[in-house]
Amino acid sequence: MDSTQLHVAIFSSPGMGHLIPVLVLGNQLATHHNIKITILTITTNSSSPEIEFLKKKKNIEIIHVPSVDISHLIDSNTKVLTQLRLMVREALPGIRSVIASMNHRLDALIVDIFGTQILPIAQEFNIAKYVFHTTSAWALALFIYLQVLDQKTEGEYVDLKQPLEIPGCKALRPDDVVDPMMDRSDQQYHEYLKLTIEYTCFDGILINTWEDLEGETIKALRSNEKLQQGLKVPLPIYPIGPLRRTVEITERDEVIQWLDKQNYESILFVSFGSGGALSSQQMIELAWGLELSQQKFVWVVRPPSDGDPDNAYLKSNGSDTRGTFEYLPEGFLTRTKDMGLVVPMWANQVEILSHSSVGGFMSHCGWNSTVESLTNGVPMIAWPLHAEQKMNAAMLTEELGVAIRPAVLPTKKMVKREEIQGMVRILMDTKEGKSIREKAKKLKISAENALSEGGSSYNSMCELVKDIRTR
Ligand code: UDP
């Protein structure tokens, strides 16, 4: 490392959905800006293809901070956000000692949404500090405005009769608020509020989105006075997305080989993220819906969860590929053997979405999955489960017109097989589906433009690097 080379650490909180965008950001900064990157993670899963890929790169080091046991601090009602905050809090001494023992001084520390408690360590070592907000600009706006909403709203947000007005954004239906806002008496809500205060102490916020996708909201984040009230001080906003995963393909796996044999845009890909789980009954209904639709599919199946689906997230392990098919209707695999591929637990999602045989994605609308679908021009069936996914589903259907969604909220009511069958047919085989697909393809081009030299996200990333250098 020469003395002029910048050194940036990026912290990822536990969970593959958090780690993946951090790895991709690190790779971009190392590859295109020649920055030495240290990734700090307390995730227990070390077998992601990205990790293996990045370990071989010269400018990148991945450090696993010792994992922590929080079992004595939680009970069965402790929500996922509270658990994530506790994990990071407990890991702080480990994180501090890793930073203190680094051979090369850090020029900046970037933390993801749940890593903001590291702030005092960045202050102690006098390092520039940024938050990487891995979801949409819309979710960021809501998040920042929460301080104001908290003051002026009586009762529960979900009981409001009117949509929530967030400056510069589409109004948000009370049903679609993020999970931590569903119950104001839960500790998770208070942790979320604390997070929003911690954000205001950083030097800037990175978002995995792009100007053409969320221009109005980005503009409001930068200049709307009411929204800025939530931030207290104006913070630079860096829309640097879409972050694109590049995994080295060493061999074409079974799924890709199967896709190679299928017709152009004929396959529906079904997956609910790194930890999304359906109830046992919903899973059976989904299987029947797919079978009745007669649409060819690839389905990543995870064991159902009949408790709080939220809690399935932290228990998930992306590398676990034990067979999980016992939960499917009897005879399903035999009856669908020529029309579908059922993959246990984990698939190479980006490779699948970029395959020309894939024409639709039934997704839980995690932001990474959303971005991956859009950057491949794949239209979606939006099936939100937790976190901010209902907001993402609303944006995809009502604002961007690149998805359809069930009439009921899948977290509240069962989506029946006939409705699933109908949605699949609409997306894959109608004029409406075709028009949705065309819109998704336009967004693919818009994403490419944002990332190309001189594009909005390209420029934003350069500004970020310049800011780090100046500080
Ligand atoms: N992912 C994958 N294979 C799977 C499931 C998930 O590669 O079988 C990746 C997916 O491509 C995305 C991330 O895991 O990059 C999931 O992030 P997202 O924000 O969509 O949802 P989360 O898992 O955090 O709910």
Residues whose N, C-alpha, C, O or C-beta is under 5 A from the ligand:
A	BS01	UDP	M16 G17 H18 I20 G273 S274 G275 V300 M345 W346 A347 N348 Q349 V350 G366 W367 N368 S369 T370
